[in-house]
């Protein structure tokens, strides 16, 4: 009787652990080359042009491993911009040069289920800039990026859909 009870307890614990694992969303891998899918109905953000819709411009290359997410954008105004984000939640710094000036961009990444959230703060010529990008994959494997930027107290949100290839 005691052995049977022990077996039932062990099976219950194993079944419970399996159920918990099944409920934990997996963390997607965003690696690849991504190209913006144009939305003809989307207005161009003021002062930024269509290239910045969704925060990744017209496209980017992404490398991802257990520790970092590396994003390389090619921007017509700034050339190649490389950002490396720590996936363990620790702060990463990705300096940016623009119009002959350099400024720090400090980011922290966290997982929200199967979504990756990148929160970045910077200061350009005394103007604080806060940006949050939320990355996810849709059912067809497209990269969905929602970017909310707060420049000097005025928040704006843009969404972009990127196709792999």
C-alpha positions in Angstrom: 0.0 0.0 0.0 2.8 2.4 0.9 4.6 1.6 -2.3 1.5 2.2 -4.4 0.9 5.5 -2.6 4.5 6.6 -3.3 4.1 5.7 -7.0 0.9 7.8 -7.2 2.6 10.8 -5.5 5.6 10.6 -8.0 3.3 10.3 -11.0 1.3 13.2 -9.8 4.4 15.4 -9.4 5.7 14.4 -12.9 2.3 15.1 -14.4 2.2 18.5 -12.7 5.7 19.4 -13.8 4.8 18.4 -17.4 1.7 20.6 -17.3 3.7 23.6 -16.0 6.2 23.2 -18.8 3.5 22.9 -21.4 2.1 26.3 -20.1 5.4 28.1 -20.2 5.6 29.9 -23.6 8.8 29.2 -25.5 11.2 32.0 -26.2 11.4 32.5 -30.0 14.6 32.9 -31.9 14.5 36.1 -34.0 17.7 35.3 -35.9 17.6 36.1 -39.7 17.4 38.8 -42.2 14.2 40.8 -42.0 12.6 43.1 -44.5 9.8 45.6 -43.9 6.4 44.6 -45.3 5.1 48.0 -46.5 1.7 49.1 -45.2 0.2 51.4 -47.8 -2.4 52.6 -45.2 0.2 53.6 -42.5 1.0 57.3 -42.3 4.7 58.3 -42.2 5.7 59.3 -38.7 6.4 63.0 -38.4 10.0 63.9 -39.0 11.2 60.4 -39.3 10.0 59.1 -42.7 8.7 55.7 -43.6 12.1 54.1 -43.0 11.6 54.1 -39.2 8.2 52.5 -39.1 8.3 49.7 -36.5 11.7 50.9 -35.2 13.9 48.6 -37.5 13.8 50.8 -40.6 13.4 49.0 -43.9 15.0 45.9 -42.4 17.8 44.4 -40.4 19.9 41.4 -39.7 19.5 39.7 -36.4 21.8 37.2 -34.6 20.6 35.6 -31.4 22.2 33.2 -28.9 21.5 32.3 -25.3 23.2 35.5 -24.0 22.7 38.3 -26.6 20.6 39.6 -29.4 22.6 41.5 -32.1 20.7 43.8 -34.5 22.4 45.4 -37.5 20.3 48.1 -39.3 21.4 49.9 -42.4 20.1 53.4 -42.3 20.5 55.8 -45.2 21.3 58.7 -42.9 23.5 57.0 -40.4 24.9 54.0 -42.3 25.2 50.7 -40.5 24.0 50.7 -36.9 24.8 47.7 -34.7 23.2 47.1 -31.3 23.9 44.3 -29.0 21.4 43.5 -26.2 22.0 41.3 -23.2 19.2 38.8 -22.8 19.9 38.2 -19.1 18.2 41.6 -18.2 21.5 43.4 -17.5 22.0 46.8 -19.0 23.7 47.1 -22.4 25.1 50.3 -23.9 25.0 50.9 -27.6 26.5 54.4 -28.4 25.2 56.1 -31.5 26.8 58.8 -33.7 24.5 61.2 -35.5 25.3 64.5 -37.2 28.8 64.5 -35.7 27.6 63.9 -32.2 27.7 60.8 -30.1 25.3 59.7 -27.4 24.8 56.7 -25.2 21.8 54.4 -25.6 21.3 52.2 -22.5 18.9 49.2 -22.9 17.4 46.5 -20.8 15.7 43.5 -22.2 13.1 41.3 -20.6 10.9 38.5 -21.8 7.1 38.9 -21.5 6.0 35.4 -22.3 7.0 34.8 -25.9 7.5 38.5 -26.5 10.9 40.3 -26.2 10.7 43.8 -24.8 13.7 46.2 -25.3 13.5 49.4 -23.2 16.1 52.0 -24.2 16.9 55.4 -22.7 19.2 58.1 -24.0 19.7 61.8 -24.0 20.4 63.8 -27.2 21.4 67.4 -26.7 19.5 67.6 -23.4 16.4 65.9 -24.7 15.5 62.7 -23.0 14.5 59.9 -25.3 12.7 56.7 -24.1 12.0 53.9 -26.5 10.3 50.5 -26.0 10.3 47.9 -28.7 8.2 44.8 -28.3 9.1 41.9 -30.7 7.0 38.9 -31.4 6.5 36.3 -34.2 3.0 35.9 -35.7 1.5 32.6 -36.7 3.1 32.8 -40.1 6.6 33.5 -38.8 6.6 37.3 -39.5 8.4 39.5 -37.1 6.0 42.0 -35.5 7.7 45.1 -33.9 5.7 47.7 -31.9 7.8 50.7 -31.0 6.8 53.4 -28.6 9.1 56.5 -28.5 8.8 59.3 -26.0 11.0 62.2 -27.1 10.8 65.1 -24.7 7.4 64.0 -23.3 5.6 63.3 -26.5 5.0 59.5 -27.0 4.3 58.0 -30.4 3.7 54.4 -31.3 4.5 52.7 -34.6 4.1 49.1 -35.7 6.0 47.2 -38.4 5.7 43.8 -39.9 8.9 42.2 -41.2 9.2 39.1 -43.5 12.2 36.8 -43.2 14.3 36.3 -46.2 
